[in-house]
Amino acid sequence: MDILSWNIQAAKGVDNVVSIERIVNDIKQLSDADIICLQEILVTPEDNQVEQLSQHFPEHTPVFGAAIDRLDPPGRLQFGNLILCRLPLLQIVHHKLPQPAEPTAKHMPRQAIEIIVDYGDTPLRVVTTHLDYFAEKQRSAQVNYLAEHHRECIQRHLQPSPQGGDVQFQSMTETPLSLYCGDFNLTVGTDDYKTMAAGAATKSDASLIDCWTKLNGALPHPPTCGIFDHVQWQEGPHCRDFFFASTKLASRVMYGEVDVQTAASDHQPLFITLD
């Protein structure tokens, strides 16, 4: 199974040209992904990128999560994350991420999409998100939310609720196999990164492991932004986009790659392969 993640910057390339077709071509050249996780998706009356992307991937079911959904002349504006999934969707959950007051930094609402899919004998959870860039307090709160969400999922897996409910009262699907991906807007070695990647040190089922480190050890992460866009990313090439796997899933991560050639967004697409 291939899973791809990419912050597509509403399909605006480093050349300031907006092109869904270019994004789609780059995705298909990189991987025939079963699950495609995209961040910074824009929906307006004139530019419905969810609809456009869905048309290019007819075998995939679209799951859109709007972090921003507001009335904005000349019509409704939505901005958020999108998952395109070719596998049976057992469950979908939308998470509004924390946004504590931070008056000294500009910020916007943030969201995460969670899906659980059929993956052989054990279901697989995939969560994609885009955390805050400017507001450090909010980003840390969002990281803590995701880490706690994973801990709760593991607890529910180990201590399942009674079965036998009907319709909406049926027990939710739980699994020890989880993958969190997207643009986390954190960098390797920071406290927020250590919170997300705590599993490498704790060896706990309730912690997550950085998939790149799992595959490559101490080899530095390839850059996922700042390669071509030196206006927004004056610090130059560096990594902000990650895959974090639960300890039970990490052993099934077989391969990972970042496309450092495309300039179709200010971020680079990355994917992993699970056995």
HELIX and SHEET records of a PDB file:
HELIX    1   1 GLN A    9  ALA A   11  5                                   3    
HELIX    2   2 ILE A   20  LEU A   30  1                                  11    
HELIX    3   3 GLN A   49  HIS A   56  1                                   8    
HELIX    4   4 GLU A  136  LEU A  158  1                                  23    
HELIX    5   5 VAL A  167  PHE A  169  5                                   3    
HELIX    6   6 ASP A  191  MET A  196  1                                   6    
HELIX    7   7 GLY A  199  THR A  202  1                                   4    
HELIX    8   8 CYS A  211  ASN A  216  1                                   6    
HELIX    9   9 THR A  247  ALA A  250  1                                   4    
SHEET    1   A 6 THR A  61  ASP A  72  0                                        
SHEET    2   A 6 GLY A  75  CYS A  85 -1                                        
SHEET    3   A 6 ILE A  35  VAL A  43 -1                                        
SHEET    4   A 6 ASP A   2  ASN A   7  1                                        
SHEET    5   A 6 LEU A 270  LEU A 274 -1                                        
SHEET    6   A 6 VAL A 253  VAL A 258 -1                                        
SHEET    1   B 6 LEU A  89  LYS A  96  0                                        
SHEET    2   B 6 GLN A 111  VAL A 117 -1                                        
SHEET    3   B 6 LEU A 124  HIS A 130 -1                                        
SHEET    4   B 6 SER A 178  ASP A 183  1                                        
SHEET    5   B 6 ASP A 241  SER A 246 -1                                        
SHEET    6   B 6 LEU A 208  ASP A 210 -1                                        
END                                                                             
